[in-house]
Amino acid sequence: METSSTSGTAKPLVEIAEFRTDSRYRLVRFEGHGWEPLGPEEFEPRVRQLFPDLDPRDPVRVRWEDRPWEWPSWHPGEA
């Protein structure tokens, strides 16, 4: 008999692509919305906009490819 999904088998609603040093952004995929380049200051507001009840630190529903919560360094004025 099948049971309902458990947290161990839940599909991520948010996926963050690998860390890259050639951009100030990380690519972020939101279920049903596709990929978006986001900076650290944009990430949590966008998560809350699309998924108001989602905890951005939930490791099951928010999957980081690598280096969780790290963003490429960037300084104002850089391209």
Residue frames as qw, qx, qy, qz and C-alpha x, y, z in Angstrom:
[[0.000, 0.889, 0.458, 0.000, 0.00, 0.00, 0.00],
 [0.411, 0.441, -0.020, 0.798, 1.31, 3.45, -0.93],
 [0.315, -0.705, -0.411, 0.485, 1.59, 6.18, 1.63],
 [0.209, 0.973, 0.095, 0.038, 1.69, 9.91, 1.07],
 [0.580, 0.585, -0.278, 0.495, 5.00, 11.58, 0.29],
 [0.660, -0.636, -0.167, 0.363, 7.46, 11.97, 3.11],
 [0.035, -0.950, 0.194, 0.240, 10.00, 14.75, 3.43],
 [0.528, -0.406, 0.643, 0.379, 12.71, 12.36, 2.26],
 [0.465, 0.284, 0.721, 0.428, 11.06, 11.97, -1.14],
 [0.195, 0.875, 0.303, -0.324, 9.69, 15.49, -1.61],
 [0.608, 0.480, 0.239, 0.585, 10.78, 17.22, -4.78],
 [0.317, -0.340, -0.143, 0.874, 12.63, 20.52, -4.23],
 [0.242, 0.873, 0.412, -0.094, 10.59, 23.64, -4.99],
 [0.116, 0.960, -0.245, -0.075, 13.78, 25.68, -5.33],
 [0.904, -0.014, 0.117, 0.410, 17.13, 24.58, -6.78],
 [0.048, -0.939, 0.246, 0.234, 20.27, 26.71, -6.71],
 [0.845, 0.484, -0.158, 0.163, 22.86, 25.98, -9.40],
 [0.814, -0.126, -0.139, 0.550, 26.59, 25.56, -8.83],
 [0.278, -0.857, 0.028, 0.434, 28.75, 28.37, -7.50],
 [0.684, 0.483, 0.196, 0.510, 30.53, 30.28, -10.26],
 [0.418, -0.549, -0.069, 0.720, 33.06, 33.06, -9.96],
 [0.253, 0.122, 0.448, 0.849, 32.34, 34.69, -13.33],
 [0.249, -0.587, -0.454, -0.622, 29.05, 36.22, -12.21],
 [0.145, -0.262, 0.514, -0.804, 27.68, 37.97, -9.12],
 [0.746, -0.080, 0.024, -0.661, 24.54, 35.85, -9.42],
 [0.241, -0.086, 0.967, -0.005, 23.59, 32.26, -8.86],
 [0.452, -0.088, -0.582, -0.670, 21.03, 30.65, -11.10],
 [0.311, 0.046, 0.759, -0.570, 17.94, 29.66, -9.15],
 [0.310, -0.181, -0.759, -0.543, 15.13, 27.45, -10.45],
 [0.411, 0.031, 0.508, -0.756, 11.69, 27.90, -8.98],
 [0.250, 0.261, 0.930, 0.068, 9.20, 25.07, -9.55],
 [0.280, 0.736, 0.616, -0.021, 6.77, 26.25, -12.21],
 [0.070, 0.962, 0.026, -0.263, 8.74, 29.41, -13.01],
 [0.766, 0.545, -0.103, 0.325, 12.08, 28.35, -14.53],
 [0.704, -0.165, -0.149, 0.674, 15.61, 29.63, -13.89],
 [0.015, 0.975, 0.085, 0.206, 16.46, 33.16, -12.74],
 [0.571, 0.253, -0.366, 0.690, 19.82, 34.81, -11.98],
 [0.443, -0.847, -0.207, -0.207, 19.61, 36.16, -8.42],
 [0.263, 0.518, -0.523, 0.625, 21.97, 37.93, -6.06],
 [0.321, -0.159, -0.812, 0.461, 21.97, 37.30, -2.31],
 [0.155, 0.173, 0.345, -0.909, 19.75, 40.28, -1.57],
 [0.546, 0.105, -0.338, -0.759, 17.14, 39.06, -4.07],
 [0.331, 0.047, -0.940, -0.069, 17.00, 35.39, -3.12],
 [0.020, -0.277, -0.836, 0.473, 14.87, 35.29, 0.04],
 [0.360, 0.373, 0.178, -0.837, 12.36, 37.95, -1.11],
 [0.493, 0.242, -0.592, -0.589, 11.82, 36.00, -4.36],
 [0.241, -0.073, -0.962, 0.103, 11.36, 32.71, -2.48],
 [0.105, 0.352, 0.658, -0.657, 8.77, 34.36, -0.22],
 [0.398, 0.338, -0.156, -0.838, 7.02, 35.96, -3.19],
 [0.537, 0.162, -0.694, -0.451, 6.56, 32.66, -5.01],
 [0.657, -0.233, -0.716, 0.037, 6.22, 30.32, -2.01],
 [0.262, -0.703, 0.169, -0.639, 5.07, 32.36, 1.03],
 [0.832, -0.479, 0.127, -0.249, 4.98, 29.36, 3.38],
 [0.905, 0.219, -0.227, 0.286, 8.36, 27.93, 2.35],
 [0.532, -0.780, 0.211, 0.253, 11.30, 28.22, 4.75],
 [0.521, 0.779, -0.347, -0.032, 14.28, 29.20, 2.54],
 [0.083, -0.601, 0.777, -0.170, 16.53, 27.12, 4.82],
 [0.883, -0.004, 0.367, -0.291, 14.53, 23.89, 4.40],
 [0.156, -0.501, 0.769, 0.364, 17.17, 21.49, 2.98],
 [0.467, 0.247, 0.847, 0.063, 14.54, 19.20, 1.48],
 [0.396, 0.787, 0.469, -0.064, 12.52, 21.81, -0.44],
 [0.199, 0.950, -0.226, -0.084, 15.44, 24.17, -1.19],
 [0.922, -0.082, 0.209, 0.316, 18.39, 22.30, -2.74],
 [0.022, 0.891, -0.375, -0.255, 21.79, 23.88, -3.24],
 [0.865, 0.427, -0.254, 0.075, 24.05, 22.22, -5.82],
 [0.722, 0.017, -0.342, 0.602, 27.07, 23.21, -3.74],
 [0.288, 0.073, -0.267, 0.917, 28.29, 25.82, -1.23],
 [0.197, -0.733, -0.641, -0.109, 24.94, 26.56, 0.46],
 [0.213, -0.931, -0.242, 0.169, 24.29, 30.21, 1.23],
 [0.448, -0.430, 0.291, 0.728, 27.51, 31.33, -0.49],
 [0.491, 0.836, 0.239, -0.053, 27.34, 33.90, -3.27],
 [0.680, 0.318, 0.053, 0.659, 30.11, 35.09, -5.59],
 [0.303, -0.568, -0.180, 0.744, 31.82, 38.23, -4.32],
 [0.291, 0.658, 0.414, 0.558, 30.80, 41.43, -6.00],
 [0.271, -0.443, -0.245, 0.819, 31.46, 45.06, -5.29],
 [0.313, 0.849, 0.339, -0.256, 29.35, 48.02, -6.45],
 [0.133, 0.822, -0.351, -0.428, 30.69, 49.38, -9.71],
 [0.295, -0.244, 0.870, 0.311, 31.78, 46.00, -11.05],
 [0.510, 0.186, -0.472, -0.694, 30.17, 44.79, -14.28]]
